[in-house]
């Protein structure tokens, strides 16, 4: 009779699986370069042919005690500015074929992550009803037996009021899913903190 394989958490992470974070290569101290960061999925989703408004997303990942999580990995998946996904099921013509809408960012010592991307357009939701522009966010971190999922909406989108998924969330919890636009920034910047536990915990979805 075989024994059960013990469970494992989804983090911390071997460096090759993380985003480049502006580093061009990695090598152990005093050793030879092992691989180029260009081989990994990065936090800059913008491609030369991508149309739409270029934005930056910044935020922190915080634990139940309010302390930063410094070894989390954040993945995002989004539509392009016209609401089209780089996916075989979305067979509409893509004028920006190099834009894939997928990125990955590691948190730093302060729990900070960031992405440079294109603001997504509205996409069809349940029963064909339009959803407000949003980004799907996946969080991997130490102590988790599986990743968790949430959504990021934009504070300056009027369509949030009629979004069918946001409507499923209690009114007092919806702000945890909305990124705030930084009006003082010189370029479009949205701030989105992720709280994995505790007071004002981010709403997560069962997928």
Helices and strands as residue ranges (DSSP letters): G 15-17, E 25-27, E 33-36, G 37-39, E 54-62, E 73-77, E 102-106, E 112-118, E 123-124, G 126-128, E 130-131, E 134-140, E 148-154, G 158-162, G 166-168, G 171-177, E 178-181, E 189-191, E 194-195
